[in-house]
Amino acid sequence: MQGAMQSHPLLISNLLVHAERHHGDQEVVSRRVEGDLHRQTFRDLAQRSRQMAQAMQALGVGFGQRVGTLAWNGYRHMELYYAVSGLGAVLHTLNPRLHADQLVWIADHAEDEVLCFDLTFLPLVEAVANRVKTVKHFVVMTDRAHMPVTDKIPNLLCYEDLLAAQDGRLSWPSFDENTASSLCYTSGTTGHPKGVLYSHRSTVLHSYAAALPDGLQCSAADTVLPVVPMFHVNAWGLPYVACMVGAKLVFPGPFLDGKSLHELFEAEGVTLSAGVPTVWQGLLAYAEANGLHFSTMRRTIIGGSACPPAMMSAFQDRYQVAVLHAWGMTEISPLGTACALKSKHLALGPAERMQVQAKQGRAVFGVDMKIVGEDGAELPWDGQTSGELLVRGPWIVGRYFKGESSPLVDGWFPTGDVATIDADGYMQITDRSKDVIKSGGEWIGSIDLENIAMAHPAVAAAACIAARHAKWDERPLLVVVRKADVALTREELLAFYDGKIAKWWTPDDVVFVDQLPLGATGKVLKHRLRDQYADHLLAAA
Ligand code: ADP
């Protein structure tokens, strides 16, 4: 017997309709590329999104067609999120930090029909405009007064002009909730990038889970500033979650340095933020150097790569900002686990509590996970045994866009991460499978070694890689950026490991560098370091 309840498709446009009706006066504040601060309400957002949807229809964008964006976090980008997906077309967020050749490859693969971009990216678009095969219209996300003059881009259109030509009288169409809504390519550190094609259903379900108290913990009483870019896995879903719960949104545009972020946090009363560790490093350094505090910030979500415990305690102990460590990936929309404490942890002392918080956390409902050994057999949840992490659930990739074969193994998606899971269900990433260090056949977790280095007061950044070794095949090599104006020797840093790990895990050597190579999403490019330093220990021997 079937249930007797109404059946409504889960559509992204419903989030916007809800936000307009129930939180119409809630604000969306954006620092614009043009330099000033822009304010609008959810009511404006809804109206302008409908106008933009009409404008897209006028450009000939139809159901299922792709619209690309090259844009920072801002209100116009948010309008495109809703306008394009709301019509049943597909929003394809491109990562502007990628190389031009890669952008062309991705735009061609996605068959983008329209490309909308912020003024900042004019030179980039000029460089690719004649090379992308399917783009018919280029839209600058600005007003008439700021329109650039260029002869390198055909059919250059002005966002505000397109919008002004429409009245916004549009009813969002209803369609199957499994319709594609947005497309995001993995950064492709190995091989070609792969497209992950989200659906309306996966996006709305992911938003429910993300908003939960043990998820990203977002409510109508929050002011959310996503530092994580809208071109990287939909800013971890926050543009959708904010409409679902009615939270005020603050967009930083291109201004992601410590000073700009701190000013915006304070001026707009930001309570919740989210980003990768490298961004927070800049913010913490700025706050420390200037003796500043955070008067409204209560929580920050840190993920994308492991959050060093030293960073967690800086936020929590020095600034009273709670850190929520989270793990996910493009293929998981991205939220997989979040490290909220259970009631049994509340009585723990600070050091033991930190041990729990350093983990990547528990699966949110909707994500099922397991770890397996090399033979594919499931491994125990004892917090010790590590194996490859596999996940499944309604917002996890089933196949890649235009992919011929399924990436799944018996219905599970292999993440490429190596992890342990403890008896309470807390997962901890020890490595990515391509980054593990195999010394004499035994695995050494590079993230542990990095976290210890990062806890040294003279270390600004650290990465640990596998270097070839004559006897042990591979041994850990530490690549370190020192803090400005402090002395630190190899011997001092290696002595810092004493008593913190098994002796044989201690890195064999330390290389000091001025900076670490970062990829398009702010993560350390370890393969670059391996290319450069793989033979370092052989040479030293
Ligand atoms: P890529 O970096 O391959 O482009 P994503 O941006 O989707 O892909 O990143 C996903 C990967 O980032 C995960 O598989 C994992 O290795 C890493 N990652 C994400 N969050 C964390 C975290 N909290 N701790 C450690 N690693 C993380």
Residues whose N, C-alpha, C, O or C-beta is under 5 A from the ligand:
A	BS01	ADP	T186 S187 G188 I302 G303 G304 S305 A306 C307 A326 W327 G328 M329 T330 E331 Q360 T415 D417 I429 R432 T521
